[in-house]
Amino acid sequence: MNNHQNAIFHQITNFLKTPLALLGVDLKNFQFNKICHFANHPYLCKGLTLYYHF
């Protein structure tokens, strides 16, 4: 994960902390990083980009 992705990841986790804490979800045990792992593979996003252009 590069610095830009790290900054976005921390912004998202900071944004989600309060609502998830109210629901009893612990972000330390939540594997959010695995959900965002596709961002490290731009070729996976290429089809998504083309989809939105049509």
N, CA, C and O atoms as a GROMACS GRO file, in nm:
protein
  216
    1MET      N    1   0.085  -0.117   0.000
    1MET     CA    2   0.000   0.000   0.000
    1MET      C    3   0.090   0.123   0.000
    1MET      O    4   0.181   0.133   0.082
    2ASN      N    5   0.065   0.217  -0.091
    2ASN     CA    6   0.147   0.337  -0.095
    2ASN      C    7   0.094   0.441   0.004
    2ASN      O    8  -0.007   0.418   0.071
    3ASN      N    9   0.163   0.555   0.013
    3ASN     CA   10   0.126   0.657   0.112
    3ASN      C   11  -0.014   0.711   0.089
    3ASN      O   12  -0.088   0.736   0.185
    4HIS      N   13  -0.051   0.730  -0.038
    4HIS     CA   14  -0.185   0.782  -0.068
    4HIS      C   15  -0.292   0.683  -0.024
    4HIS      O   16  -0.394   0.722   0.034
    5GLN      N   17  -0.269   0.556  -0.051
    5GLN     CA   18  -0.366   0.453  -0.010
    5GLN      C   19  -0.372   0.444   0.142
    5GLN      O   20  -0.480   0.424   0.198
    6ASN      N   21  -0.257   0.458   0.210
    6ASN     CA   22  -0.256   0.457   0.356
    6ASN      C   23  -0.338   0.572   0.411
    6ASN      O   24  -0.414   0.553   0.507
    7ALA      N   25  -0.324   0.691   0.353
    7ALA     CA   26  -0.399   0.808   0.400
    7ALA      C   27  -0.549   0.785   0.384
    7ALA      O   28  -0.626   0.816   0.475
    8ILE      N   29  -0.589   0.732   0.269
    8ILE     CA   30  -0.732   0.706   0.245
    8ILE      C   31  -0.782   0.599   0.341
    8ILE      O   32  -0.892   0.610   0.396
    9PHE      N   33  -0.703   0.494   0.360
    9PHE     CA   34  -0.742   0.386   0.451
    9PHE      C   35  -0.765   0.440   0.592
    9PHE      O   36  -0.863   0.403   0.656
   10HIS      N   37  -0.674   0.527   0.641
   10HIS     CA   38  -0.689   0.581   0.776
   10HIS      C   39  -0.807   0.676   0.785
   10HIS      O   40  -0.873   0.680   0.889
   11GLN      N   41  -0.835   0.752   0.679
   11GLN     CA   42  -0.952   0.839   0.680
   11GLN      C   43  -1.080   0.757   0.688
   11GLN      O   44  -1.172   0.791   0.762
   12ILE      N   45  -1.084   0.649   0.612
   12ILE     CA   46  -1.204   0.563   0.613
   12ILE      C   47  -1.222   0.498   0.749
   12ILE      O   48  -1.333   0.495   0.802
   13THR      N   49  -1.113   0.446   0.806
   13THR     CA   50  -1.127   0.379   0.936
   13THR      C   51  -1.162   0.478   1.045
   13THR      O   52  -1.239   0.446   1.135
   14ASN      N   53  -1.108   0.600   1.038
   14ASN     CA   54  -1.144   0.702   1.136
   14ASN      C   55  -1.291   0.739   1.123
   14ASN      O   56  -1.359   0.761   1.223
   15PHE      N   57  -1.339   0.747   1.000
   15PHE     CA   58  -1.479   0.780   0.975
   15PHE      C   59  -1.572   0.670   1.028
   15PHE      O   60  -1.681   0.700   1.077
   16LEU      N   61  -1.530   0.544   1.017
   16LEU     CA   62  -1.614   0.432   1.057
   16LEU      C   63  -1.605   0.397   1.204
   16LEU      O   64  -1.690   0.323   1.255
   17LYS      N   65  -1.505   0.448   1.275
   17LYS     CA   66  -1.483   0.406   1.414
   17LYS      C   67  -1.605   0.429   1.502
   17LYS      O   68  -1.647   0.337   1.572
   18THR      N   69  -1.661   0.549   1.501
   18THR     CA   70  -1.771   0.579   1.592
   18THR      C   71  -1.896   0.496   1.564
   18THR      O   72  -1.948   0.432   1.655
   19PRO      N   73  -1.946   0.494   1.438
   19PRO     CA   74  -2.067   0.413   1.416
   19PRO      C   75  -2.045   0.264   1.443
   19PRO      O   76  -2.133   0.196   1.495
   20LEU      N   77  -1.926   0.214   1.407
   20LEU     CA   78  -1.901   0.072   1.430
   20LEU      C   79  -1.883   0.043   1.579
   20LEU      O   80  -1.920  -0.064   1.626
   21ALA      N   81  -1.825   0.138   1.652
   21ALA     CA   82  -1.811   0.120   1.796
   21ALA      C   83  -1.949   0.113   1.862
   21ALA      O   84  -1.970   0.035   1.955
   22LEU      N   85  -2.042   0.193   1.812
   22LEU     CA   86  -2.178   0.189   1.866
   22LEU      C   87  -2.244   0.055   1.838
   22LEU      O   88  -2.331   0.010   1.913
   23LEU      N   89  -2.203  -0.009   1.729
   23LEU     CA   90  -2.257  -0.140   1.695
   23LEU      C   91  -2.179  -0.254   1.759
   23LEU      O   92  -2.217  -0.371   1.747
   24GLY      N   93  -2.070  -0.220   1.827
   24GLY     CA   94  -1.990  -0.322   1.895
   24GLY      C   95  -1.889  -0.392   1.805
   24GLY      O   96  -1.848  -0.504   1.835
   25VAL      N   97  -1.850  -0.328   1.695
   25VAL     CA   98  -1.753  -0.387   1.602
   25VAL      C   99  -1.615  -0.331   1.634
   25VAL      O  100  -1.599  -0.210   1.645
   26ASP      N  101  -1.517  -0.418   1.649
   26ASP     CA  102  -1.380  -0.377   1.678
   26ASP      C  103  -1.302  -0.371   1.547
   26ASP      O  104  -1.283  -0.474   1.482
   27LEU      N  105  -1.255  -0.251   1.509
   27LEU     CA  106  -1.183  -0.236   1.383
   27LEU      C  107  -1.049  -0.309   1.383
   27LEU      O  108  -0.997  -0.341   1.276
   28LYS      N  109  -0.993  -0.335   1.500
   28LYS     CA  110  -0.866  -0.407   1.505
   28LYS      C  111  -0.883  -0.550   1.455
   28LYS      O  112  -0.790  -0.608   1.399
   29ASN      N  113  -1.001  -0.606   1.474
   29ASN     CA  114  -1.028  -0.742   1.429
   29ASN      C  115  -1.095  -0.747   1.292
   29ASN      O  116  -1.114  -0.854   1.235
   30PHE      N  117  -1.131  -0.631   1.241
   30PHE     CA  118  -1.202  -0.622   1.113
   30PHE      C  119  -1.100  -0.616   1.000
   30PHE      O  120  -1.012  -0.530   1.001
   31GLN      N  121  -1.110  -0.705   0.904
   31GLN     CA  122  -1.010  -0.716   0.798
   31GLN      C  123  -1.045  -0.623   0.681
   31GLN      O  124  -1.062  -0.669   0.568
   32PHE      N  125  -1.054  -0.493   0.708
   32PHE     CA  126  -1.089  -0.396   0.605
   32PHE      C  127  -0.981  -0.389   0.498
   32PHE      O  128  -1.010  -0.364   0.381
   33ASN      N  129  -0.857  -0.409   0.538
   33ASN     CA  130  -0.745  -0.402   0.444
   33ASN      C  131  -0.761  -0.505   0.333
   33ASN      O  132  -0.722  -0.478   0.219
   34LYS      N  133  -0.817  -0.621   0.363
   34LYS     CA  134  -0.836  -0.723   0.260
   34LYS      C  135  -0.943  -0.681   0.161
   34LYS      O  136  -0.937  -0.717   0.043
   35ILE      N  137  -1.041  -0.605   0.207
   35ILE     CA  138  -1.146  -0.556   0.117
   35ILE      C  139  -1.085  -0.457   0.018
   35ILE      O  140  -1.123  -0.456  -0.099
   36CYS      N  141  -0.991  -0.375   0.063
   36CYS     CA  142  -0.930  -0.273  -0.022
   36CYS      C  143  -0.811  -0.325  -0.100
   36CYS      O  144  -0.746  -0.249  -0.171
   37HIS      N  145  -0.781  -0.453  -0.089
   37HIS     CA  146  -0.661  -0.508  -0.152
   37HIS      C  147  -0.665  -0.496  -0.304
   37HIS      O  148  -0.560  -0.490  -0.368
   38PHE      N  149  -0.784  -0.491  -0.364
   38PHE     CA  150  -0.794  -0.481  -0.508
   38PHE      C  151  -0.733  -0.352  -0.560
   38PHE      O  152  -0.695  -0.345  -0.677
   39ALA      N  153  -0.722  -0.249  -0.475
   39ALA     CA  154  -0.666  -0.121  -0.517
   39ALA      C  155  -0.519  -0.133  -0.554
   39ALA      O  156  -0.466  -0.046  -0.624
   40ASN      N  157  -0.453  -0.239  -0.511
   40ASN     CA  158  -0.312  -0.258  -0.544
   40ASN      C  159  -0.295  -0.324  -0.681
   40ASN      O  160  -0.183  -0.343  -0.727
   41HIS      N  161  -0.406  -0.357  -0.746
   41HIS     CA  162  -0.401  -0.424  -0.876
   41HIS      C  163  -0.482  -0.344  -0.977
   41HIS      O  164  -0.600  -0.373  -0.998
   42PRO      N  165  -0.420  -0.242  -1.040
   42PRO     CA  166  -0.496  -0.154  -1.130
   42PRO      C  167  -0.564  -0.227  -1.246
   42PRO      O  168  -0.666  -0.181  -1.296
   43TYR      N  169  -0.508  -0.341  -1.288
   43TYR     CA  170  -0.569  -0.413  -1.400
   43TYR      C  171  -0.707  -0.465  -1.362
   43TYR      O  172  -0.789  -0.489  -1.451
   44LEU      N  173  -0.735  -0.484  -1.234
   44LEU     CA  174  -0.868  -0.528  -1.192
   44LEU      C  175  -0.968  -0.414  -1.202
   44LEU      O  176  -1.088  -0.438  -1.222
   45CYS      N  177  -0.922  -0.292  -1.189
   45CYS     CA  178  -1.010  -0.175  -1.193
   45CYS      C  179  -1.036  -0.127  -1.336
   45CYS      O  180  -1.128  -0.049  -1.359
   46LYS      N  181  -0.955  -0.172  -1.432
   46LYS     CA  182  -0.967  -0.124  -1.569
   46LYS      C  183  -1.105  -0.155  -1.626
   46LYS      O  184  -1.167  -0.069  -1.688
   47GLY      N  185  -1.154  -0.274  -1.604
   47GLY     CA  186  -1.286  -0.309  -1.653
   47GLY      C  187  -1.396  -0.227  -1.588
   47GLY      O  188  -1.495  -0.195  -1.652
   48LEU      N  189  -1.378  -0.194  -1.462
   48LEU     CA  190  -1.477  -0.111  -1.393
   48LEU      C  191  -1.481   0.028  -1.454
   48LEU      O  192  -1.588   0.086  -1.470
   49THR      N  193  -1.364   0.081  -1.487
   49THR     CA  194  -1.356   0.214  -1.547
   49THR      C  195  -1.425   0.214  -1.684
   49THR      O  196  -1.500   0.306  -1.715
   50LEU      N  197  -1.399   0.111  -1.764
   50LEU     CA  198  -1.462   0.103  -1.895
   50LEU      C  199  -1.613   0.087  -1.883
   50LEU      O  200  -1.688   0.140  -1.965
   51TYR      N  201  -1.656   0.016  -1.782
   51TYR     CA  202  -1.799  -0.005  -1.761
   51TYR      C  203  -1.871   0.128  -1.740
   51TYR      O  204  -1.980   0.149  -1.793
   52TYR      N  205  -1.810   0.216  -1.662
   52TYR     CA  206  -1.875   0.344  -1.631
   52TYR      C  207  -1.870   0.442  -1.748
   52TYR      O  208  -1.948   0.536  -1.751
   53HIS      N  209  -1.780   0.420  -1.844
   53HIS     CA  210  -1.772   0.510  -1.959
   53HIS      C  211  -1.882   0.483  -2.061
   53HIS      O  212  -1.916   0.572  -2.139
   54PHE      N  213  -1.938   0.363  -2.062
   54PHE     CA  214  -2.038   0.330  -2.164
   54PHE      C  215  -2.174   0.364  -2.118
   54PHE      O  216  -2.271   0.342  -2.191
   0.00000   0.00000   0.00000
